[in-house]
Amino acid sequence: MCGIVGYIGKQEAYPILVKGLHRLEYRGYDSSGIALLNTAADLNIYKSKGRVADLETYCQGKDISGTIGIAHTRWATHGEPNHANAHPHYSQSEHIALIHNGIIENYVVLKESLKQKGYTFQSDTDTEVLVQLIEYIKTSDNVDISKAVQLALKQVIGAYAIALVEKGNPDLIIAARKSSPLVVGIGEDAFFLASDASPIIEYTKKVIYLDDEEIAIIHRNEQLKIISLGNIEKTPQITQLEMSLGALEKGGYAHFMLKEIFEQPRTLRDCMRGRINIDNNHIVLSGILDNKEKFLNARRILILACGTSWHAGLIGEYLFEEFCRIPVEVEYSSEFRYRHPVIYPDDVVIAISQSGETADTLAAIELAKKAGAFVYGICNVVGSSIPRNTDSGSYTHVGPEIGVASTKAFTAQVLVLIMMALCIGREKKTIPEKRFLQILSELDNIPNKIETILGLNDKIEDLSKIFTYAQNFIYLGRGYSYPVAIEGALKLKEISYIHAEGYPAAEMKHGPIALIDNEMPVVVIATNSTTYDKTISNIQEIKARKGRILAIVNKSDTKVRQMADYTIEIPETEECLDPLLSIIPLQLLSYHIAVKKGGDVDMPRNLAKSVTVE
Ligand code: G6P
């Protein structure tokens, strides 16, 4: 997500701002930019698509002088990631430069009204609308810049954290927030500004967290002034930073993994934003629609991935076969690349990767491309190698995932696959419209249902205490729940170092049933599905051998809860969406077991987040 940095003081601003941008890189972004006011009263803006390092290269040889400036990392919402859409944005007269984190929902109306007044726009962003509005109000109402900001923000619907500087006003930064974070740091003869404290902490521990609808007037030689949108002056509340840099990035959670599990309602909303329109009954995945013929004429879909991403791919297999009637094969990239695979030019290859850098998946993509197949990427890290090496794709947009055990990236990968299958199925007319609409409408409920499951965290923590003794675990599921079972088992082994096997429930009698005794915990996903009754038979087989059953059930369940030793009740949903819910308690269970066993949850032994060697 976007990151904001600002500085006003006695030192050169550029190095402080660039360092701050680097500190915010973990947030995820696709372009960056900087605005500096120098002693000659110039307002210089430099922007670059790509990494902060690209911005630094771009700035080489340019005038980067000045002791006041603002800088930004952009995570695209309105308009593609490019130079024009990167922040800061100039006003029409190029006298004001503004950076913004958030979304201005009524920007279309505001833009139209400004256009009618003769304003022209250089970008597709909502941010440029705001800077133009501020300038228009300043000129037409003949007010100073802080008043203009206040009046403009009163017209804005949506979320924002903003910072601006004005040409000819080299002693002033104005900042404001609503629903997007902003922190002011109070240093010796200096003020700092940032989206979180990570760029500030090495300069000062004294910070002020702005509240919603507060405007900070940060003047070089004066005390910080905070006014509300309603023009009430506030007394700045200084907070002493006590947390380490690492802890700050965890947002108060004990581990990144827990934070990332809890982020999922938001990350799934982010992943759907701009793609699903419930009111118009539309799914718009431009990567699919721009290449519609490839998908409609696909002889086969080949899904290539590793680890957790491969598990998401397995769910994709169920989805594409059910809704698009296209045969699907899901392959480990590492096996596929060395197996002399048969690849047809009319195959569509879907490569799934959180990091976008997994070496085996990259190599498998190259192989598929050489054979003439169309390659589609599902990745999280914007601008990473896989998106750059595929013909088209969709980002998952969950922000940086720092915990090695993937959680929020997995659910977003599954969500993208769901949206793809629905989008292609509708185009192919292989999904009845009524069914499409039912699933679409239920997708909208998923984030809230995940919130409900997260509310069971304490109960799941209690349950985890029962299982810390275990040396082995079995996870069972059928249909859409089978990939969830193996992903649940992977989560447990990754971070708790307990051996865990995920199995299709019906396969248990062909081997793993030999392992079951009264010590063996068996986690069964037994939510409502077309195979519910079959799963009950499998549970009976475990029960007969005294296995200890922990079942994931729905509220309406009456049968499984009578057989299971423990149950976790999750909300009901469409069968194809159930993985988005049933994985959540399994993530929490593995997290709590790992914590109880004293493991390094975020960086488990021998594992890496991004596997760049084969
Ligand atoms: C590593 C990570 C896993 C991840 C796998 C594939 O093993 O620890 O969490 O699922 O790589 O990574 P990718 O970035 O391609 O999804």
Boltz pocket constraint, residues with backbone or C-beta under 6 A from the ligand:
constraints:
  - pocket:
      binder: B
      contacts: [[A, 306], [A, 307], [A, 308], [A, 309], [A, 352], [A, 353], [A, 354], [A, 355], [A, 356], [A, 357], [A, 358], [A, 361], [A, 404], [A, 405], [A, 406], [A, 607], [A, 608], [A, 609], [A, 610], [A, 611]]
      max_distance: 6.0
